[in-house]
């Protein structure tokens, strides 16, 4: 499949998008998650359109895996576009307090309106949205302090929608991860595959490796030194040979196994073993 024409829109995603468009009327605030390693690619233009008239909090996740300098530049660039922006690692204990503060700020007008009508302030209804595997379920479980949402390290795991009580002040509506119907932009589709937001068989590994090495050579030329003792990033074949040699990856004929080396390189990038790397420049 050509990398510049990637189609990825299973039936459950189309159904989920319709349900989100229907249920958006029920919520006061939308929390959208972006991956800090690819803040542009991990945005979903379909969601942007559907949620245009709602208060929006953007949370850039997996900041512990991203280049901190690039994350700072991206947050400066994006914060004027949304009502509230947070950059956090989902394992941080303070994330609950930060989200509570943000939701309280964004829900002030709603609460004041209820009080002016003599009503008891109701919990702020929020909806969490984002592309697959960007951390929605992990965030919900962190906020709810229990396993309220299923978590798997693969895209497309969450199914259905459910309201989850976080505290007396706000509740969450979880939604499945949704990708655009297709990606005509080759770079975006590759970025999403590299960070694990589309299934691994959507794009061939050799295309992903070639693109990753181009980014590393341009922006992080020493990124393979510590992990694989590779001084210079040259051709993909040469890099893979060195990785296979360093890790003793051989096939049944005793030859260097470049296919396994491809998989290893991609996995170790995804897991942050090559350092804190951002795929997109702000």
RAKA-V380359 format. One record per backbone hydrogen bond with DSSP energy under -0.5 kcal/mol. CO is the residue of the C=O (numbers start at 1). NH is the residue of the N-H. E is the energy in kcal/mol with one decimal. If there is no record, write none. Layout:
CO/NH/E  CO/NH/E
This chain:
2/5/-1.5  5/7/-0.6  6/8/-0.5  6/183/-2.8  10/13/-1.1  10/14/-1.5  11/15/-2.2  12/16/-2.0  13/17/-2.3  14/18/-1.7  15/19/-2.2  16/20/-2.6  17/21/-2.2  18/22/-1.6  19/23/-2.8  20/24/-1.6  22/25/-0.8  23/26/-1.8  24/27/-1.0  28/55/-0.9  29/127/-1.9  30/32/-0.6  30/57/-3.2  31/129/-2.8  32/59/-2.6  33/131/-0.5  34/36/-0.6  34/61/-3.3  35/38/-1.8  37/279/-2.7  37/280/-0.8  38/42/-2.2  40/43/-1.4  42/131/-0.5  43/45/-0.6  44/47/-0.6  44/48/-2.2  45/49/-1.9  46/50/-2.0  47/51/-2.4  49/52/-1.0  51/54/-1.8  55/30/-2.9  56/58/-0.5  56/83/-0.8  56/84/-1.3  57/32/-2.6  57/59/-0.5  58/60/-0.6  58/86/-2.8  59/34/-2.1  59/61/-0.8  60/88/-2.0  61/36/-2.7  62/65/-1.7  62/66/-0.6  65/277/-1.7  67/71/-2.6  68/72/-1.9  69/73/-1.8  70/74/-2.8  71/75/-2.5  72/76/-1.9  73/77/-1.8  74/78/-2.3  75/79/-2.0  78/81/-1.7  78/82/-0.9  84/58/-2.8  86/60/-3.1  88/63/-0.7  89/92/-2.2  92/95/-1.2  93/96/-0.8  94/98/-2.2  95/99/-2.5  96/100/-2.4  97/101/-2.3  98/102/-2.1  99/103/-3.0  100/104/-2.4  101/105/-2.1  102/106/-2.5  103/107/-1.7  105/108/-1.0  107/111/-2.2  108/112/-2.7  109/113/-2.0  110/114/-2.0  111/115/-2.6  112/116/-2.4  113/117/-1.0  114/119/-2.9  115/118/-1.9  124/126/-0.5  124/171/-2.1  125/28/-3.1  125/29/-2.0  126/173/-2.0  127/31/-3.4  127/129/-0.5  129/33/-2.1  130/178/-1.4  131/134/-0.9  135/139/-2.2  136/140/-2.4  137/141/-2.4  138/142/-1.8  139/143/-2.5  140/144/-3.0  141/145/-0.9  141/146/-1.1  146/148/-2.0  152/154/-2.0  154/157/-0.6  162/174/-2.5  164/172/-3.1  169/124/-3.5  170/166/-1.4  170/167/-1.5  171/126/-2.5  172/164/-3.3  172/174/-0.6  173/128/-2.3  174/162/-0.8  181/8/-1.3  182/184/-0.6  183/6/-1.8  184/186/-0.8  185/189/-1.9  186/190/-2.1  187/191/-2.6  188/192/-2.3  189/193/-1.7  190/194/-2.6  191/195/-1.9  192/197/-3.0  192/198/-0.7  193/196/-0.9  199/202/-1.9  204/207/-0.7  204/208/-1.6  205/209/-3.0  206/210/-2.0  207/211/-2.1  208/212/-2.8  209/213/-2.7  210/214/-1.6  211/215/-2.0  212/216/-2.7  213/217/-2.7  214/218/-2.0  215/219/-2.9  215/220/-0.6  216/220/-1.9  220/223/-2.1  222/225/-1.2  222/226/-0.6  224/228/-1.9  224/230/-1.6  225/229/-1.9  229/231/-0.7  232/234/-0.8  235/239/-2.5  236/240/-2.7  237/241/-2.2  238/242/-2.0  239/243/-2.4  240/244/-2.8  241/245/-2.3  242/246/-2.7  243/247/-2.4  244/249/-2.8  245/248/-0.8  248/250/-0.8  249/257/-2.6  251/254/-2.0  255/251/-2.9  256/258/-1.1  257/261/-1.6  258/262/-2.1  259/263/-1.9  260/264/-2.4  261/265/-2.5  262/266/-2.4  263/267/-2.3  264/268/-2.7  265/269/-2.0  266/270/-2.4  267/271/-2.2  268/273/-2.5  268/274/-0.7  269/272/-1.8  272/275/-1.2  275/277/-0.8
